[in-house]
């Protein structure tokens, strides 16, 4: 949409030294040279990503995204006659963003319609997630679970053949109807219960066989995207904790799944999360009884890729906004970006984003390496990326917010939204402690993962002596796996080394040098911008041109 030129010459003063708000096509592809490099390196579908980047960054998309957040979901439990309907009403902007994501292949790009993955499909998907997270992260949740539900459904070929075509559709179809009658479908997840949290083996929801199906009874404390067409869930069957597919709509009508209330969340406002009750709810077993964790882990593994790449997208959005502001505003007779201290801050912010994107896209490439070593490496790489990227995102985004001064605290800018979103991906699919313990288990039980990780770390030896010294220090400190109490320290060190290995191999020398110097060699203070000796010009060039 076009906007008339704003009036700057007001009755009492003239508006100056305020960067004009960015409108029109803010292409998330053309403005991001680092993304383009990663897409080329991965062999991902650059043409599709470009088209999506233009669409996701359009003025229309930003308008829909803002409307979806302004008017959050509302729960309608009963109709006017008192009958239960358990529907969630969404703003039209939400549906527009869902349609935008699905139509550009967010959920489908990784998968062949008939089975298996597309070449470089996960890298393509990761790039789409990275870009859409910059505009409306709330709609990424149901789209991510739909993407991740596809491999989990492979545990039952019959259910997979029934649901896969709708899940891979490029159509957004919010109609209340069974899957056979829909142009497209989405899938959600309902695992967490009050008494267990991340310890899903403590779940108390019961499953009783009913012919070829089961009946579930219990409560779920967190259910993501409650208006999805089906959910993957865990319940205790006779054979132990088991995974089930729970459709919202049956051929004979509504399933007995009741939404108790919506969660009032810190962020992610456009997306609904809720508590639900299963009351003799019909469900179909996915995998064998007792194999619930093994079955659901396929969905969790793939959602973790998105929780690793999404913070890089949030960081990119914050960095882009800060760069636009400091390039267009002056203080003390100089543009902010021309002042040495601001350049130090902006360069350090750029290193945070650049390393986060490199770490996550490296994990995405591992997902596309469909061999035993590749699959093993993907599990450790994505966990390390998820941990580090989400620990750094809130810090980085706050500092980018501060670069705008008071304006960064104003809801008319995207900064408050980005700051509220920053903690989410660190909690979803395993908070920090859970991820660290999972990393220890993976390294203890998967020799292929350990071998592949060590190979990646060793691949850039003899390039930078500071990197070599940091790598040696890590393995001297932990010649074997650490005690549990040191799991965060161990994970933090390993993740930063892995990020450095990607930057040394893939990024310009100034970027790799800056990251190694500040993150591994300790040549910095405790806060963003407390650095010296970096090649500011070369690092800031990574941000790209102002979107247009």
One Martini backbone bead per residue (centre of mass of N, CA, C, O) as a GRO file, in nm:
protein
  548
    1UNK     BB    1   0.101   0.032   0.015
    2UNK     BB    2   0.039   0.370   0.010
    3UNK     BB    3   0.184   0.686   0.123
    4UNK     BB    4   0.162   0.981   0.231
    5UNK     BB    5   0.325   1.248   0.293
    6UNK     BB    6   0.445   1.377   0.559
    7UNK     BB    7   0.416   1.636   0.794
    8UNK     BB    8   0.678   1.857   0.915
    9UNK     BB    9   0.537   2.146   0.905
   10UNK     BB   10   0.441   2.275   1.185
   11UNK     BB   11   0.309   2.513   1.385
   12UNK     BB   12   0.549   2.482   1.624
   13UNK     BB   13   0.723   2.288   1.433
   14UNK     BB   14   0.994   2.098   1.301
   15UNK     BB   15   1.056   1.792   1.171
   16UNK     BB   16   1.365   1.655   1.288
   17UNK     BB   17   1.582   1.402   1.337
   18UNK     BB   18   1.371   1.183   1.204
   19UNK     BB   19   1.333   0.902   1.082
   20UNK     BB   20   1.167   0.776   0.834
   21UNK     BB   21   0.946   0.559   0.809
   22UNK     BB   22   0.930   0.243   0.694
   23UNK     BB   23   0.815   0.170   0.368
   24UNK     BB   24   0.708  -0.078   0.189
   25UNK     BB   25   0.957  -0.265   0.041
   26UNK     BB   26   1.128  -0.487   0.276
   27UNK     BB   27   1.342  -0.686   0.172
   28UNK     BB   28   1.467  -0.986   0.323
   29UNK     BB   29   1.672  -1.053   0.089
   30UNK     BB   30   1.820  -0.800  -0.039
   31UNK     BB   31   1.915  -0.689   0.264
   32UNK     BB   32   2.067  -0.997   0.304
   33UNK     BB   33   2.376  -1.120   0.243
   34UNK     BB   34   2.407  -1.353   0.449
   35UNK     BB   35   2.171  -1.522   0.366
   36UNK     BB   36   2.257  -1.565   0.073
   37UNK     BB   37   2.512  -1.723   0.143
   38UNK     BB   38   2.375  -1.961   0.293
   39UNK     BB   39   2.191  -2.054   0.066
   40UNK     BB   40   2.418  -2.121  -0.133
   41UNK     BB   41   2.573  -2.322   0.046
   42UNK     BB   42   2.311  -2.519   0.078
   43UNK     BB   43   2.128  -2.529  -0.187
   44UNK     BB   44   1.888  -2.366  -0.178
   45UNK     BB   45   1.579  -2.207  -0.264
   46UNK     BB   46   1.628  -1.901  -0.377
   47UNK     BB   47   1.373  -1.825  -0.536
   48UNK     BB   48   1.167  -1.879  -0.308
   49UNK     BB   49   1.300  -1.699  -0.092
   50UNK     BB   50   1.281  -1.435  -0.240
   51UNK     BB   51   0.975  -1.418  -0.268
   52UNK     BB   52   0.922  -1.437   0.035
   53UNK     BB   53   1.091  -1.188   0.124
   54UNK     BB   54   0.915  -0.984  -0.024
   55UNK     BB   55   0.644  -1.059   0.116
   56UNK     BB   56   0.723  -1.042   0.423
   57UNK     BB   57   0.834  -0.725   0.376
   58UNK     BB   58   0.578  -0.601   0.331
   59UNK     BB   59   0.345  -0.373   0.409
   60UNK     BB   60   0.109  -0.572   0.428
   61UNK     BB   61   0.236  -0.772   0.627
   62UNK     BB   62   0.284  -0.570   0.858
   63UNK     BB   63  -0.012  -0.501   0.894
   64UNK     BB   64  -0.116  -0.784   0.963
   65UNK     BB   65   0.069  -0.830   1.206
   66UNK     BB   66  -0.030  -0.592   1.378
   67UNK     BB   67  -0.327  -0.683   1.390
   68UNK     BB   68  -0.280  -0.961   1.526
   69UNK     BB   69  -0.165  -0.822   1.791
   70UNK     BB   70  -0.390  -0.615   1.860
   71UNK     BB   71  -0.594  -0.875   1.808
   72UNK     BB   72  -0.625  -1.117   1.994
   73UNK     BB   73  -0.720  -1.404   2.086
   74UNK     BB   74  -1.048  -1.567   2.128
   75UNK     BB   75  -1.256  -1.740   2.346
   76UNK     BB   76  -1.514  -1.986   2.253
   77UNK     BB   77  -1.696  -2.212   2.441
   78UNK     BB   78  -1.995  -2.107   2.366
   79UNK     BB   79  -2.294  -2.081   2.271
   80UNK     BB   80  -2.600  -1.922   2.318
   81UNK     BB   81  -2.723  -2.216   2.422
   82UNK     BB   82  -2.466  -2.376   2.577
   83UNK     BB   83  -2.285  -2.499   2.373
   84UNK     BB   84  -2.004  -2.648   2.287
   85UNK     BB   85  -1.714  -2.522   2.080
   86UNK     BB   86  -1.415  -2.446   2.114
   87UNK     BB   87  -1.321  -2.156   1.997
   88UNK     BB   88  -1.091  -1.951   1.808
   89UNK     BB   89  -1.052  -1.613   1.756
   90UNK     BB   90  -0.923  -1.438   1.471
   91UNK     BB   91  -0.770  -1.220   1.311
   92UNK     BB   92  -0.730  -1.147   0.982
   93UNK     BB   93  -0.419  -1.112   1.003
   94UNK     BB   94  -0.357  -1.400   1.084
   95UNK     BB   95  -0.465  -1.540   0.830
   96UNK     BB   96  -0.278  -1.388   0.636
   97UNK     BB   97  -0.012  -1.501   0.758
   98UNK     BB   98  -0.072  -1.796   0.721
   99UNK     BB   99  -0.105  -1.781   0.415
  100UNK     BB  100   0.176  -1.673   0.356
  101UNK     BB  101   0.345  -1.905   0.472
  102UNK     BB  102   0.214  -2.145   0.320
  103UNK     BB  103   0.238  -2.037   0.021
  104UNK     BB  104   0.575  -2.039   0.067
  105UNK     BB  105   0.648  -2.327   0.226
  106UNK     BB  106   0.709  -2.351   0.530
  107UNK     BB  107   0.585  -2.655   0.576
  108UNK     BB  108   0.671  -2.797   0.276
  109UNK     BB  109   0.973  -2.757   0.162
  110UNK     BB  110   1.112  -3.028   0.296
  111UNK     BB  111   0.887  -3.208   0.141
  112UNK     BB  112   0.770  -3.474  -0.006
  113UNK     BB  113   0.460  -3.578  -0.093
  114UNK     BB  114   0.551  -3.906  -0.092
  115UNK     BB  115   0.823  -3.872   0.067
  116UNK     BB  116   1.046  -3.735   0.233
  117UNK     BB  117   1.312  -3.526   0.142
  118UNK     BB  118   1.437  -3.247   0.023
  119UNK     BB  119   1.678  -3.093  -0.120
  120UNK     BB  120   1.756  -2.855   0.103
  121UNK     BB  121   1.481  -2.821   0.269
  122UNK     BB  122   1.573  -2.725   0.556
  123UNK     BB  123   1.716  -2.468   0.464
  124UNK     BB  124   1.473  -2.341   0.337
  125UNK     BB  125   1.297  -2.341   0.587
  126UNK     BB  126   1.488  -2.176   0.770
  127UNK     BB  127   1.476  -1.917   0.600
  128UNK     BB  128   1.172  -1.873   0.635
  129UNK     BB  129   1.171  -1.855   0.942
  130UNK     BB  130   1.370  -1.620   0.968
  131UNK     BB  131   1.188  -1.412   0.816
  132UNK     BB  132   0.908  -1.439   0.964
  133UNK     BB  133   1.021  -1.369   1.252
  134UNK     BB  134   1.056  -1.056   1.177
  135UNK     BB  135   0.728  -1.007   1.165
  136UNK     BB  136   0.557  -1.293   1.279
  137UNK     BB  137   0.609  -1.518   1.526
  138UNK     BB  138   0.331  -1.645   1.602
  139UNK     BB  139   0.280  -1.801   1.323
  140UNK     BB  140   0.523  -1.998   1.347
  141UNK     BB  141   0.418  -2.215   1.535
  142UNK     BB  142   0.210  -2.375   1.356
  143UNK     BB  143   0.407  -2.406   1.115
  144UNK     BB  144   0.626  -2.565   1.260
  145UNK     BB  145   0.450  -2.807   1.354
  146UNK     BB  146   0.373  -2.895   1.073
  147UNK     BB  147   0.653  -2.957   0.973
  148UNK     BB  148   0.723  -3.155   1.227
  149UNK     BB  149   0.483  -3.368   1.194
  150UNK     BB  150   0.561  -3.536   0.946
  151UNK     BB  151   0.783  -3.734   1.064
  152UNK     BB  152   0.607  -3.847   1.297
  153UNK     BB  153   0.384  -3.985   1.108
  154UNK     BB  154   0.573  -4.218   0.999
  155UNK     BB  155   0.492  -4.429   1.227
  156UNK     BB  156   0.213  -4.416   1.042
  157UNK     BB  157   0.120  -4.476   0.727
  158UNK     BB  158  -0.185  -4.427   0.743
  159UNK     BB  159  -0.182  -4.144   0.875
  160UNK     BB  160   0.008  -4.014   0.676
  161UNK     BB  161  -0.171  -4.046   0.418
  162UNK     BB  162  -0.409  -3.877   0.539
  163UNK     BB  163  -0.232  -3.600   0.627
  164UNK     BB  164   0.001  -3.505   0.440
  165UNK     BB  165  -0.141  -3.343   0.213
  166UNK     BB  166  -0.253  -3.117   0.406
  167UNK     BB  167   0.026  -3.035   0.540
  168UNK     BB  168   0.151  -2.971   0.231
  169UNK     BB  169  -0.011  -2.744   0.183
  170UNK     BB  170  -0.058  -2.397   0.051
  171UNK     BB  171  -0.321  -2.385   0.224
  172UNK     BB  172  -0.547  -2.188   0.408
  173UNK     BB  173  -0.784  -2.373   0.628
  174UNK     BB  174  -1.017  -2.275   0.887
  175UNK     BB  175  -1.214  -2.486   0.872
  176UNK     BB  176  -1.473  -2.678   1.020
  177UNK     BB  177  -1.320  -2.991   0.954
  178UNK     BB  178  -1.231  -3.264   0.833
  179UNK     BB  179  -0.953  -3.349   0.657
  180UNK     BB  180  -1.105  -3.458   0.394
  181UNK     BB  181  -1.240  -3.142   0.363
  182UNK     BB  182  -0.952  -3.009   0.317
  183UNK     BB  183  -0.702  -2.803   0.171
  184UNK     BB  184  -0.580  -2.769   0.466
  185UNK     BB  185  -0.340  -2.826   0.744
  186UNK     BB  186  -0.279  -2.836   1.096
  187UNK     BB  187  -0.037  -2.886   1.367
  188UNK     BB  188  -0.004  -2.974   1.704
  189UNK     BB  189   0.074  -2.953   2.066
  190UNK     BB  190   0.025  -3.185   2.367
  191UNK     BB  191   0.220  -3.246   2.668
  192UNK     BB  192   0.198  -3.065   2.909
  193UNK     BB  193   0.196  -3.093   3.263
  194UNK     BB  194   0.182  -2.987   3.581
  195UNK     BB  195   0.363  -3.228   3.726
  196UNK     BB  196   0.616  -3.226   3.492
  197UNK     BB  197   0.668  -3.084   3.232
  198UNK     BB  198   0.953  -3.199   3.091
  199UNK     BB  199   0.848  -3.458   3.247
  200UNK     BB  200   0.658  -3.670   3.060
  201UNK     BB  201   0.661  -3.936   3.237
  202UNK     BB  202   0.448  -3.790   3.448
  203UNK     BB  203   0.211  -3.836   3.298
  204UNK     BB  204  -0.166  -3.889   3.346
  205UNK     BB  205  -0.284  -3.942   3.094
  206UNK     BB  206  -0.533  -4.153   2.960
  207UNK     BB  207  -0.546  -4.468   2.766
  208UNK     BB  208  -0.817  -4.632   2.586
  209UNK     BB  209  -0.926  -4.875   2.413
  210UNK     BB  210  -1.127  -4.827   2.087
  211UNK     BB  211  -1.066  -5.036   1.890
  212UNK     BB  212  -0.875  -4.855   1.655
  213UNK     BB  213  -0.872  -4.676   1.903
  214UNK     BB  214  -0.887  -4.412   2.149
  215UNK     BB  215  -0.928  -4.289   2.493
  216UNK     BB  216  -0.900  -3.976   2.645
  217UNK     BB  217  -0.789  -3.869   2.988
  218UNK     BB  218  -0.723  -3.522   3.066
  219UNK     BB  219  -0.452  -3.280   3.110
  220UNK     BB  220  -0.326  -2.971   2.956
  221UNK     BB  221  -0.122  -2.697   3.027
  222UNK     BB  222   0.000  -2.708   2.722
  223UNK     BB  223  -0.132  -2.574   2.413
  224UNK     BB  224  -0.058  -2.542   2.083
  225UNK     BB  225  -0.260  -2.420   1.872
  226UNK     BB  226  -0.593  -2.494   1.918
  227UNK     BB  227  -0.685  -2.464   1.590
  228UNK     BB  228  -0.592  -2.712   1.506
  229UNK     BB  229  -0.660  -3.022   1.345
  230UNK     BB  230  -0.422  -3.139   1.526
  231UNK     BB  231  -0.255  -3.354   1.776
  232UNK     BB  232   0.024  -3.416   1.957
  233UNK     BB  233   0.031  -3.670   2.216
  234UNK     BB  234   0.045  -3.780   2.561
  235UNK     BB  235  -0.011  -4.115   2.704
  236UNK     BB  236  -0.129  -4.367   2.921
  237UNK     BB  237  -0.091  -4.688   2.856
  238UNK     BB  238  -0.051  -5.013   2.913
  239UNK     BB  239   0.253  -4.986   2.772
  240UNK     BB  240   0.269  -4.679   2.822
  241UNK     BB  241   0.406  -4.417   2.689
  242UNK     BB  242   0.211  -4.251   2.432
  243UNK     BB  243   0.143  -4.166   2.104
  244UNK     BB  244  -0.095  -3.923   1.965
  245UNK     BB  245  -0.368  -3.856   1.749
  246UNK     BB  246  -0.574  -3.550   1.766
  247UNK     BB  247  -0.860  -3.462   1.645
  248UNK     BB  248  -1.087  -3.205   1.622
  249UNK     BB  249  -1.236  -3.347   1.371
  250UNK     BB  250  -1.499  -3.549   1.292
  251UNK     BB  251  -1.720  -3.698   1.094
  252UNK     BB  252  -1.946  -3.667   1.342
  253UNK     BB  253  -1.769  -3.422   1.464
  254UNK     BB  254  -1.678  -3.325   1.757
  255UNK     BB  255  -1.440  -3.348   1.965
  256UNK     BB  256  -1.348  -3.420   2.313
  257UNK     BB  257  -1.217  -3.102   2.325
  258UNK     BB  258  -1.130  -2.871   2.586
  259UNK     BB  259  -1.114  -2.530   2.637
  260UNK     BB  260  -1.036  -2.353   2.923
  261UNK     BB  261  -0.787  -2.155   2.845
  262UNK     BB  262  -0.598  -1.882   2.783
  263UNK     BB  263  -0.288  -1.764   2.764
  264UNK     BB  264  -0.113  -1.497   2.927
  265UNK     BB  265   0.139  -1.362   2.752
  266UNK     BB  266   0.420  -1.190   2.700
  267UNK     BB  267   0.403  -1.302   2.406
  268UNK     BB  268   0.288  -1.422   2.120
  269UNK     BB  269  -0.005  -1.287   2.061
  270UNK     BB  270  -0.122  -1.410   1.786
  271UNK     BB  271  -0.096  -1.665   1.948
  272UNK     BB  272  -0.235  -1.955   2.078
  273UNK     BB  273  -0.260  -2.066   2.418
  274UNK     BB  274  -0.347  -2.359   2.627
  275UNK     BB  275  -0.594  -2.532   2.805
  276UNK     BB  276  -0.684  -2.882   2.827
  277UNK     BB  277  -0.945  -3.134   2.781
  278UNK     BB  278  -0.982  -3.478   2.816
  279UNK     BB  279  -1.309  -3.645   2.731
  280UNK     BB  280  -1.318  -3.909   2.570
  281UNK     BB  281  -1.102  -3.882   2.349
  282UNK     BB  282  -1.030  -3.925   2.028
  283UNK     BB  283  -0.759  -4.153   1.920
  284UNK     BB  284  -0.443  -4.219   1.754
  285UNK     BB  285  -0.193  -4.423   1.729
  286UNK     BB  286   0.169  -4.345   1.742
  287UNK     BB  287   0.299  -4.608   1.750
  288UNK     BB  288   0.401  -4.769   2.013
  289UNK     BB  289   0.355  -4.881   2.305
  290UNK     BB  290   0.590  -4.693   2.503
  291UNK     BB  291   0.700  -4.492   2.241
  292UNK     BB  292   0.647  -4.182   2.281
  293UNK     BB  293   0.922  -4.039   2.287
  294UNK     BB  294   1.038  -4.156   2.025
  295UNK     BB  295   0.812  -4.032   1.847
  296UNK     BB  296   0.807  -3.723   1.937
  297UNK     BB  297   1.111  -3.651   1.877
  298UNK     BB  298   1.073  -3.581   1.578
  299UNK     BB  299   0.925  -3.318   1.633
  300UNK     BB  300   1.124  -3.186   1.829
  301UNK     BB  301   1.373  -3.182   1.646
  302UNK     BB  302   1.240  -2.988   1.429
  303UNK     BB  303   1.158  -2.755   1.618
  304UNK     BB  304   1.451  -2.688   1.704
  305UNK     BB  305   1.538  -2.553   1.448
  306UNK     BB  306   1.349  -2.306   1.489
  307UNK     BB  307   1.467  -2.230   1.778
  308UNK     BB  308   1.747  -2.154   1.637
  309UNK     BB  309   1.659  -1.949   1.397
  310UNK     BB  310   1.463  -1.736   1.516
  311UNK     BB  311   1.662  -1.561   1.685
  312UNK     BB  312   1.810  -1.461   1.433
  313UNK     BB  313   1.564  -1.308   1.324
  314UNK     BB  314   1.524  -1.118   1.563
  315UNK     BB  315   1.806  -0.997   1.547
  316UNK     BB  316   1.781  -0.885   1.263
  317UNK     BB  317   1.546  -0.691   1.315
  318UNK     BB  318   1.691  -0.523   1.532
  319UNK     BB  319   1.938  -0.443   1.365
  320UNK     BB  320   1.791  -0.303   1.133
  321UNK     BB  321   1.656  -0.086   1.307
  322UNK     BB  322   1.914   0.033   1.432
  323UNK     BB  323   2.056   0.106   1.166
  324UNK     BB  324   1.845   0.303   1.063
  325UNK     BB  325   1.860   0.499   1.302
  326UNK     BB  326   2.176   0.565   1.318
  327UNK     BB  327   2.176   0.667   1.009
  328UNK     BB  328   1.926   0.904   1.067
  329UNK     BB  329   2.073   1.013   1.331
  330UNK     BB  330   2.165   1.289   1.544
  331UNK     BB  331   2.452   1.386   1.760
  332UNK     BB  332   2.660   1.628   1.808
  333UNK     BB  333   2.688   1.677   1.482
  334UNK     BB  334   2.643   1.355   1.446
  335UNK     BB  335   2.608   1.070   1.338
  336UNK     BB  336   2.574   0.790   1.508
  337UNK     BB  337   2.739   0.595   1.311
  338UNK     BB  338   3.005   0.799   1.331
  339UNK     BB  339   3.043   0.707   1.618
  340UNK     BB  340   3.261   0.509   1.777
  341UNK     BB  341   3.077   0.384   1.998
  342UNK     BB  342   2.847   0.298   1.807
  343UNK     BB  343   3.020   0.118   1.627
  344UNK     BB  344   3.088  -0.084   1.844
  345UNK     BB  345   2.803  -0.174   1.904
  346UNK     BB  346   2.715  -0.255   1.614
  347UNK     BB  347   2.938  -0.465   1.569
  348UNK     BB  348   2.862  -0.651   1.806
  349UNK     BB  349   2.576  -0.707   1.711
  350UNK     BB  350   2.660  -0.836   1.443
  351UNK     BB  351   2.810  -1.078   1.565
  352UNK     BB  352   2.567  -1.206   1.700
  353UNK     BB  353   2.400  -1.254   1.443
  354UNK     BB  354   2.605  -1.393   1.258
  355UNK     BB  355   2.657  -1.638   1.446
  356UNK     BB  356   2.363  -1.737   1.472
  357UNK     BB  357   2.319  -1.797   1.170
  358UNK     BB  358   2.555  -1.993   1.130
  359UNK     BB  359   2.468  -2.204   1.340
  360UNK     BB  360   2.181  -2.266   1.226
  361UNK     BB  361   2.259  -2.330   0.926
  362UNK     BB  362   2.443  -2.563   1.000
  363UNK     BB  363   2.214  -2.737   1.113
  364UNK     BB  364   2.041  -2.746   0.857
  365UNK     BB  365   2.250  -2.897   0.685
  366UNK     BB  366   2.243  -3.150   0.865
  367UNK     BB  367   1.948  -3.225   0.802
  368UNK     BB  368   2.027  -3.273   0.486
  369UNK     BB  369   2.216  -3.510   0.594
  370UNK     BB  370   2.110  -3.834   0.494
  371UNK     BB  371   2.286  -3.978   0.730
  372UNK     BB  372   2.409  -4.107   1.006
  373UNK     BB  373   2.598  -3.870   1.071
  374UNK     BB  374   2.405  -3.637   1.008
  375UNK     BB  375   2.185  -3.712   1.212
  376UNK     BB  376   2.364  -3.701   1.462
  377UNK     BB  377   2.471  -3.409   1.426
  378UNK     BB  378   2.197  -3.258   1.428
  379UNK     BB  379   2.135  -3.302   1.733
  380UNK     BB  380   2.381  -3.138   1.844
  381UNK     BB  381   2.373  -2.876   1.675
  382UNK     BB  382   2.084  -2.778   1.750
  383UNK     BB  383   2.127  -2.762   2.055
  384UNK     BB  384   2.358  -2.555   2.054
  385UNK     BB  385   2.205  -2.335   1.897
  386UNK     BB  386   1.967  -2.301   2.084
  387UNK     BB  387   2.114  -2.219   2.333
  388UNK     BB  388   2.290  -1.974   2.244
  389UNK     BB  389   2.087  -1.798   2.084
  390UNK     BB  390   1.883  -1.765   2.334
  391UNK     BB  391   2.087  -1.630   2.531
  392UNK     BB  392   2.157  -1.378   2.331
  393UNK     BB  393   1.900  -1.237   2.227
  394UNK     BB  394   1.803  -1.052   2.465
  395UNK     BB  395   2.062  -0.886   2.479
  396UNK     BB  396   2.079  -0.787   2.189
  397UNK     BB  397   1.793  -0.657   2.169
  398UNK     BB  398   1.826  -0.453   2.390
  399UNK     BB  399   2.065  -0.297   2.263
  400UNK     BB  400   1.909  -0.219   2.010
  401UNK     BB  401   1.693  -0.064   2.156
  402UNK     BB  402   1.885   0.148   2.290
  403UNK     BB  403   1.975   0.286   2.020
  404UNK     BB  404   1.681   0.443   2.017
  405UNK     BB  405   1.609   0.493   2.287
  406UNK     BB  406   1.298   0.588   2.362
  407UNK     BB  407   1.181   0.462   2.096
  408UNK     BB  408   1.239   0.159   2.177
  409UNK     BB  409   0.983   0.177   2.400
  410UNK     BB  410   0.787   0.192   2.158
  411UNK     BB  411   0.515   0.034   2.000
  412UNK     BB  412   0.561   0.157   1.707
  413UNK     BB  413   0.782  -0.021   1.731
  414UNK     BB  414   0.938  -0.346   1.715
  415UNK     BB  415   1.102  -0.382   1.983
  416UNK     BB  416   0.906  -0.488   2.202
  417UNK     BB  417   0.826  -0.742   2.050
  418UNK     BB  418   1.111  -0.864   2.027
  419UNK     BB  419   1.167  -0.872   2.334
  420UNK     BB  420   0.927  -1.062   2.408
  421UNK     BB  421   1.026  -1.299   2.215
  422UNK     BB  422   1.320  -1.379   2.303
  423UNK     BB  423   1.254  -1.618   2.528
  424UNK     BB  424   1.082  -1.845   2.391
  425UNK     BB  425   1.285  -2.046   2.237
  426UNK     BB  426   1.428  -2.127   2.512
  427UNK     BB  427   1.166  -2.288   2.618
  428UNK     BB  428   1.096  -2.422   2.376
  429UNK     BB  429   1.189  -2.744   2.358
  430UNK     BB  430   1.365  -2.673   2.599
  431UNK     BB  431   1.532  -2.559   2.828
  432UNK     BB  432   1.847  -2.502   2.917
  433UNK     BB  433   1.885  -2.754   3.101
  434UNK     BB  434   1.765  -2.962   2.910
  435UNK     BB  435   1.966  -2.920   2.679
  436UNK     BB  436   2.225  -2.985   2.831
  437UNK     BB  437   2.144  -3.276   2.909
  438UNK     BB  438   2.101  -3.367   2.617
  439UNK     BB  439   2.391  -3.328   2.527
  440UNK     BB  440   2.516  -3.534   2.718
  441UNK     BB  441   2.355  -3.778   2.615
  442UNK     BB  442   2.445  -3.768   2.322
  443UNK     BB  443   2.756  -3.794   2.377
  444UNK     BB  444   2.724  -4.070   2.536
  445UNK     BB  445   2.528  -4.236   2.301
  446UNK     BB  446   2.665  -4.083   2.029
  447UNK     BB  447   2.944  -4.129   1.857
  448UNK     BB  448   2.878  -3.985   1.589
  449UNK     BB  449   2.833  -3.705   1.711
  450UNK     BB  450   3.112  -3.671   1.834
  451UNK     BB  451   3.274  -3.708   1.575
  452UNK     BB  452   3.141  -3.477   1.407
  453UNK     BB  453   3.204  -3.246   1.601
  454UNK     BB  454   3.511  -3.277   1.604
  455UNK     BB  455   3.546  -3.239   1.299
  456UNK     BB  456   3.440  -2.951   1.282
  457UNK     BB  457   3.639  -2.823   1.486
  458UNK     BB  458   3.903  -2.932   1.323
  459UNK     BB  459   3.864  -2.797   1.030
  460UNK     BB  460   4.010  -2.502   1.149
  461UNK     BB  461   4.274  -2.567   1.205
  462UNK     BB  462   4.546  -2.352   1.161
  463UNK     BB  463   4.408  -2.049   1.135
  464UNK     BB  464   4.374  -1.978   1.459
  465UNK     BB  465   4.540  -1.971   1.755
  466UNK     BB  466   4.302  -1.889   1.939
  467UNK     BB  467   4.121  -2.121   1.867
  468UNK     BB  468   4.311  -2.352   1.940
  469UNK     BB  469   4.335  -2.271   2.239
  470UNK     BB  470   4.033  -2.297   2.307
  471UNK     BB  471   4.002  -2.592   2.227
  472UNK     BB  472   4.216  -2.706   2.417
  473UNK     BB  473   4.090  -2.596   2.679
  474UNK     BB  474   3.832  -2.752   2.668
  475UNK     BB  475   3.962  -3.048   2.665
  476UNK     BB  476   4.120  -3.004   2.928
  477UNK     BB  477   3.875  -2.945   3.110
  478UNK     BB  478   3.707  -3.179   2.917
  479UNK     BB  479   3.796  -3.495   2.847
  480UNK     BB  480   3.515  -3.534   2.950
  481UNK     BB  481   3.234  -3.534   3.078
  482UNK     BB  482   3.066  -3.343   3.277
  483UNK     BB  483   2.927  -3.245   3.532
  484UNK     BB  484   2.614  -3.134   3.571
  485UNK     BB  485   2.694  -2.852   3.703
  486UNK     BB  486   2.870  -2.792   3.410
  487UNK     BB  487   2.679  -2.790   3.156
  488UNK     BB  488   2.669  -2.489   3.077
  489UNK     BB  489   2.964  -2.432   3.039
  490UNK     BB  490   3.015  -2.651   2.830
  491UNK     BB  491   2.802  -2.554   2.622
  492UNK     BB  492   2.900  -2.268   2.580
  493UNK     BB  493   3.181  -2.342   2.476
  494UNK     BB  494   3.097  -2.529   2.240
  495UNK     BB  495   2.913  -2.327   2.086
  496UNK     BB  496   3.130  -2.110   2.032
  497UNK     BB  497   3.319  -2.293   1.874
  498UNK     BB  498   3.119  -2.365   1.652
  499UNK     BB  499   3.068  -2.080   1.553
  500UNK     BB  500   3.365  -2.021   1.483
  501UNK     BB  501   3.403  -2.243   1.270
  502UNK     BB  502   3.203  -2.114   1.068
  503UNK     BB  503   3.332  -1.832   1.040
  504UNK     BB  504   3.612  -1.919   0.946
  505UNK     BB  505   3.495  -2.075   0.686
  506UNK     BB  506   3.259  -1.837   0.582
  507UNK     BB  507   3.366  -1.567   0.670
  508UNK     BB  508   3.505  -1.296   0.694
  509UNK     BB  509   3.789  -1.215   0.857
  510UNK     BB  510   3.673  -0.988   1.043
  511UNK     BB  511   3.457  -1.163   1.173
  512UNK     BB  512   3.620  -1.398   1.282
  513UNK     BB  513   3.821  -1.225   1.441
  514UNK     BB  514   3.611  -1.083   1.624
  515UNK     BB  515   3.493  -1.336   1.755
  516UNK     BB  516   3.749  -1.466   1.870
  517UNK     BB  517   3.850  -1.226   2.036
  518UNK     BB  518   3.577  -1.186   2.212
  519UNK     BB  519   3.473  -1.497   2.275
  520UNK     BB  520   3.761  -1.658   2.318
  521UNK     BB  521   4.002  -1.436   2.409
  522UNK     BB  522   3.870  -1.195   2.594
  523UNK     BB  523   3.846  -0.906   2.417
  524UNK     BB  524   3.634  -0.803   2.655
  525UNK     BB  525   3.364  -0.728   2.806
  526UNK     BB  526   3.033  -0.781   2.948
  527UNK     BB  527   2.931  -0.596   2.713
  528UNK     BB  528   2.798  -0.447   2.464
  529UNK     BB  529   3.075  -0.271   2.311
  530UNK     BB  530   3.320  -0.396   2.487
  531UNK     BB  531   3.547  -0.306   2.254
  532UNK     BB  532   3.851  -0.370   2.047
  533UNK     BB  533   4.005  -0.377   1.725
  534UNK     BB  534   3.792  -0.370   1.515
  535UNK     BB  535   3.646  -0.404   1.190
  536UNK     BB  536   3.392  -0.210   1.144
  537UNK     BB  537   3.341  -0.185   0.842
  538UNK     BB  538   3.328  -0.492   0.772
  539UNK     BB  539   3.107  -0.569   0.973
  540UNK     BB  540   2.882  -0.359   0.891
  541UNK     BB  541   2.852  -0.468   0.595
  542UNK     BB  542   2.673  -0.720   0.678
  543UNK     BB  543   2.393  -0.581   0.702
  544UNK     BB  544   2.355  -0.397   0.465
  545UNK     BB  545   2.113  -0.254   0.310
  546UNK     BB  546   1.859  -0.071   0.298
  547UNK     BB  547   1.557  -0.137   0.260
  548UNK     BB  548   1.350  -0.128  -0.076
   0.00000   0.00000   0.00000
